[in-house]
Amino acid sequence: HYALAPDAGVDMGVSALDLCKHMLFFGETGSGKSTCGARPMAKQWIGQACGGLLCLDGKGALPGELSSLIQYRIKPGVAFAPF
């Protein structure tokens, strides 16, 4: 009885409460993980000022695209020691 649960033929939505959970996008190369999932979700998260965001991408493309929206970006040459 979740109001935003997907039913056949009905668009699916994600609430701010849903965004407070961890999200993992997985699939084959070129299946749309970044384009249809991670990018829109990150932009919505940042746009709604919901809190922090950790974006990990082995290729480095997604953090680069989000760099104008995020406050800190850890990349080679950046002095950062979280541990």
C-alpha positions as CSV (number, residue, x, y, z in Angstrom):
1,H,0.0,0.0,0.0
2,Y,2.9,2.3,-0.7
3,A,1.6,5.4,-2.7
4,L,4.5,5.6,-5.0
5,A,4.9,1.8,-5.7
6,P,4.9,1.0,-9.4
7,D,1.9,-0.7,-10.9
8,A,1.5,-1.9,-14.4
9,G,1.1,1.2,-16.7
10,V,1.7,3.7,-14.0
11,D,4.7,6.0,-13.8
12,M,7.0,5.4,-10.9
13,G,8.1,8.2,-8.5
14,V,10.7,8.5,-5.8
15,S,10.0,10.6,-2.7
16,A,12.6,12.6,-0.7
17,L,12.3,9.9,2.0
18,D,13.2,7.3,-0.6
19,L,16.2,9.4,-1.5
20,C,17.5,9.3,2.1
21,K,18.3,5.6,1.6
22,H,21.3,4.2,-0.3
23,M,20.9,3.7,-4.0
24,L,22.8,1.4,-6.2
25,F,22.5,1.3,-10.0
26,F,23.8,-1.8,-11.7
27,G,23.5,-3.2,-15.2
28,E,25.4,-3.9,-18.4
29,T,27.5,-1.2,-20.1
30,G,25.3,1.1,-22.0
31,S,22.0,0.1,-20.3
32,G,21.3,3.6,-19.0
33,K,22.4,3.5,-15.4
34,S,23.9,7.0,-15.5
35,T,21.6,8.6,-18.0
36,C,18.2,7.3,-16.7
37,G,19.1,6.7,-13.0
38,A,22.1,8.2,-11.4
39,R,22.2,11.6,-13.1
40,P,18.5,12.6,-12.6
41,M,18.6,11.2,-9.0
42,A,21.7,13.2,-8.1
43,K,20.4,16.4,-9.7
44,Q,17.1,16.0,-7.8
45,W,18.9,15.3,-4.5
46,I,21.1,18.3,-4.9
47,G,18.3,20.6,-6.1
48,Q,16.1,19.7,-3.1
49,A,19.1,20.3,-0.7
50,C,18.4,16.9,0.9
51,G,21.9,16.5,2.2
52,G,25.3,15.0,1.3
53,L,26.0,12.9,-1.8
54,L,28.8,10.5,-2.5
55,C,29.2,9.7,-6.2
56,L,31.6,6.9,-7.1
57,D,32.2,6.1,-10.7
58,G,35.0,3.9,-12.0
59,K,35.2,5.7,-15.3
60,G,35.0,9.2,-13.7
61,A,32.5,10.6,-16.1
62,L,29.5,11.0,-13.8
63,P,31.4,12.9,-11.0
64,G,32.9,15.2,-13.7
65,E,29.4,16.0,-15.1
66,L,28.1,16.7,-11.5
67,S,31.2,18.8,-10.6
68,S,29.3,22.1,-11.2
69,L,26.7,21.0,-8.6
70,I,28.8,19.5,-5.9
71,Q,31.0,21.3,-3.3
72,Y,33.9,18.9,-3.1
73,R,35.4,16.6,-5.7
74,I,38.2,14.2,-4.9
75,K,40.4,13.6,-7.9
76,P,44.1,13.0,-8.4
77,G,46.1,15.9,-6.9
78,V,43.5,16.8,-4.3
79,A,44.8,16.6,-0.7
80,F,42.1,14.7,1.2
81,A,42.4,12.1,3.9
82,P,39.0,10.9,5.2
83,F,40.5,8.1,7.2
